[in-house]
Amino acid sequence: MTVIEAMRAGRIVLASPVGAYLEIVTHGKNGFLIPGDPLGVPTRRAAVSLILELVRNPEYSDYLRRNALQTPLSWDQVARTWEGHWEWALSAATRKATPSSPVLGS
């Protein structure tokens, strides 16, 4: 939800290309997806390079902000999606913890 909050506030998101970020952030259109270890020097250099480019190019920054503000996800959609995800994840964990049938041949 943090990414959507940031986008709705007109902030330019720099995120790792994992999880739901791939579904929310379109690289170069409404934010950036930066691959690699977030603590690694190459990844941090990539982030710094993007930030410097945005400082040098305010028109591109404005373009990204306008697109970010247009995120199609409402708070209700985000909440329902997270609720559905956790219901699924918790039910999957319960299924794994409960033996479903005896092992044949034992």
MODELLER restraints for C-alpha pairs under 7 A, 6 or more apart:
rsr = mdl.restraints
at = mdl.atoms
rsr.add(forms.Gaussian(group=physical.xy_distance, feature=features.Distance(at['CA:3:A'], at['CA:13:A']), mean=6.75, stdev=0.5))
rsr.add(forms.Gaussian(group=physical.xy_distance, feature=features.Distance(at['CA:6:A'], at['CA:13:A']), mean=6.95, stdev=0.5))
rsr.add(forms.Gaussian(group=physical.xy_distance, feature=features.Distance(at['CA:7:A'], at['CA:13:A']), mean=6.89, stdev=0.5))
rsr.add(forms.Gaussian(group=physical.xy_distance, feature=features.Distance(at['CA:7:A'], at['CA:68:A']), mean=4.76, stdev=0.5))
rsr.add(forms.Gaussian(group=physical.xy_distance, feature=features.Distance(at['CA:7:A'], at['CA:69:A']), mean=5.62, stdev=0.5))
rsr.add(forms.Gaussian(group=physical.xy_distance, feature=features.Distance(at['CA:8:A'], at['CA:68:A']), mean=6.54, stdev=0.5))
rsr.add(forms.Gaussian(group=physical.xy_distance, feature=features.Distance(at['CA:8:A'], at['CA:69:A']), mean=4.83, stdev=0.5))
rsr.add(forms.Gaussian(group=physical.xy_distance, feature=features.Distance(at['CA:9:A'], at['CA:69:A']), mean=6.90, stdev=0.5))
rsr.add(forms.Gaussian(group=physical.xy_distance, feature=features.Distance(at['CA:10:A'], at['CA:65:A']), mean=4.99, stdev=0.5))
rsr.add(forms.Gaussian(group=physical.xy_distance, feature=features.Distance(at['CA:10:A'], at['CA:68:A']), mean=6.15, stdev=0.5))
rsr.add(forms.Gaussian(group=physical.xy_distance, feature=features.Distance(at['CA:10:A'], at['CA:69:A']), mean=5.49, stdev=0.5))
rsr.add(forms.Gaussian(group=physical.xy_distance, feature=features.Distance(at['CA:11:A'], at['CA:65:A']), mean=6.20, stdev=0.5))
rsr.add(forms.Gaussian(group=physical.xy_distance, feature=features.Distance(at['CA:12:A'], at['CA:30:A']), mean=6.99, stdev=0.5))
rsr.add(forms.Gaussian(group=physical.xy_distance, feature=features.Distance(at['CA:12:A'], at['CA:31:A']), mean=5.31, stdev=0.5))
rsr.add(forms.Gaussian(group=physical.xy_distance, feature=features.Distance(at['CA:12:A'], at['CA:64:A']), mean=6.61, stdev=0.5))
rsr.add(forms.Gaussian(group=physical.xy_distance, feature=features.Distance(at['CA:12:A'], at['CA:65:A']), mean=6.13, stdev=0.5))
rsr.add(forms.Gaussian(group=physical.xy_distance, feature=features.Distance(at['CA:13:A'], at['CA:31:A']), mean=4.70, stdev=0.5))
rsr.add(forms.Gaussian(group=physical.xy_distance, feature=features.Distance(at['CA:13:A'], at['CA:32:A']), mean=6.10, stdev=0.5))
rsr.add(forms.Gaussian(group=physical.xy_distance, feature=features.Distance(at['CA:14:A'], at['CA:31:A']), mean=6.00, stdev=0.5))
rsr.add(forms.Gaussian(group=physical.xy_distance, feature=features.Distance(at['CA:14:A'], at['CA:32:A']), mean=4.77, stdev=0.5))
rsr.add(forms.Gaussian(group=physical.xy_distance, feature=features.Distance(at['CA:14:A'], at['CA:33:A']), mean=5.91, stdev=0.5))
rsr.add(forms.Gaussian(group=physical.xy_distance, feature=features.Distance(at['CA:14:A'], at['CA:34:A']), mean=6.79, stdev=0.5))
rsr.add(forms.Gaussian(group=physical.xy_distance, feature=features.Distance(at['CA:15:A'], at['CA:21:A']), mean=6.97, stdev=0.5))
rsr.add(forms.Gaussian(group=physical.xy_distance, feature=features.Distance(at['CA:15:A'], at['CA:32:A']), mean=6.21, stdev=0.5))
rsr.add(forms.Gaussian(group=physical.xy_distance, feature=features.Distance(at['CA:15:A'], at['CA:33:A']), mean=4.93, stdev=0.5))
rsr.add(forms.Gaussian(group=physical.xy_distance, feature=features.Distance(at['CA:15:A'], at['CA:34:A']), mean=5.96, stdev=0.5))
rsr.add(forms.Gaussian(group=physical.xy_distance, feature=features.Distance(at['CA:16:A'], at['CA:33:A']), mean=5.30, stdev=0.5))
rsr.add(forms.Gaussian(group=physical.xy_distance, feature=features.Distance(at['CA:16:A'], at['CA:34:A']), mean=5.10, stdev=0.5))
rsr.add(forms.Gaussian(group=physical.xy_distance, feature=features.Distance(at['CA:16:A'], at['CA:35:A']), mean=5.69, stdev=0.5))
rsr.add(forms.Gaussian(group=physical.xy_distance, feature=features.Distance(at['CA:17:A'], at['CA:33:A']), mean=5.19, stdev=0.5))
rsr.add(forms.Gaussian(group=physical.xy_distance, feature=features.Distance(at['CA:17:A'], at['CA:34:A']), mean=6.32, stdev=0.5))
rsr.add(forms.Gaussian(group=physical.xy_distance, feature=features.Distance(at['CA:17:A'], at['CA:35:A']), mean=5.91, stdev=0.5))
rsr.add(forms.Gaussian(group=physical.xy_distance, feature=features.Distance(at['CA:25:A'], at['CA:31:A']), mean=5.71, stdev=0.5))
rsr.add(forms.Gaussian(group=physical.xy_distance, feature=features.Distance(at['CA:25:A'], at['CA:32:A']), mean=6.70, stdev=0.5))
rsr.add(forms.Gaussian(group=physical.xy_distance, feature=features.Distance(at['CA:26:A'], at['CA:32:A']), mean=6.88, stdev=0.5))
rsr.add(forms.Gaussian(group=physical.xy_distance, feature=features.Distance(at['CA:27:A'], at['CA:33:A']), mean=5.53, stdev=0.5))
rsr.add(forms.Gaussian(group=physical.xy_distance, feature=features.Distance(at['CA:29:A'], at['CA:64:A']), mean=5.65, stdev=0.5))
rsr.add(forms.Gaussian(group=physical.xy_distance, feature=features.Distance(at['CA:29:A'], at['CA:67:A']), mean=6.59, stdev=0.5))
rsr.add(forms.Gaussian(group=physical.xy_distance, feature=features.Distance(at['CA:30:A'], at['CA:64:A']), mean=4.69, stdev=0.5))
rsr.add(forms.Gaussian(group=physical.xy_distance, feature=features.Distance(at['CA:30:A'], at['CA:65:A']), mean=6.64, stdev=0.5))
rsr.add(forms.Gaussian(group=physical.xy_distance, feature=features.Distance(at['CA:30:A'], at['CA:67:A']), mean=5.04, stdev=0.5))
rsr.add(forms.Gaussian(group=physical.xy_distance, feature=features.Distance(at['CA:30:A'], at['CA:68:A']), mean=4.61, stdev=0.5))
rsr.add(forms.Gaussian(group=physical.xy_distance, feature=features.Distance(at['CA:31:A'], at['CA:64:A']), mean=6.35, stdev=0.5))
rsr.add(forms.Gaussian(group=physical.xy_distance, feature=features.Distance(at['CA:34:A'], at['CA:43:A']), mean=6.86, stdev=0.5))
rsr.add(forms.Gaussian(group=physical.xy_distance, feature=features.Distance(at['CA:35:A'], at['CA:43:A']), mean=6.85, stdev=0.5))
rsr.add(forms.Gaussian(group=physical.xy_distance, feature=features.Distance(at['CA:36:A'], at['CA:43:A']), mean=5.53, stdev=0.5))
rsr.add(forms.Gaussian(group=physical.xy_distance, feature=features.Distance(at['CA:37:A'], at['CA:43:A']), mean=6.25, stdev=0.5))
rsr.add(forms.Gaussian(group=physical.xy_distance, feature=features.Distance(at['CA:38:A'], at['CA:44:A']), mean=6.80, stdev=0.5))
rsr.add(forms.Gaussian(group=physical.xy_distance, feature=features.Distance(at['CA:54:A'], at['CA:60:A']), mean=6.65, stdev=0.5))
rsr.add(forms.Gaussian(group=physical.xy_distance, feature=features.Distance(at['CA:54:A'], at['CA:61:A']), mean=5.52, stdev=0.5))
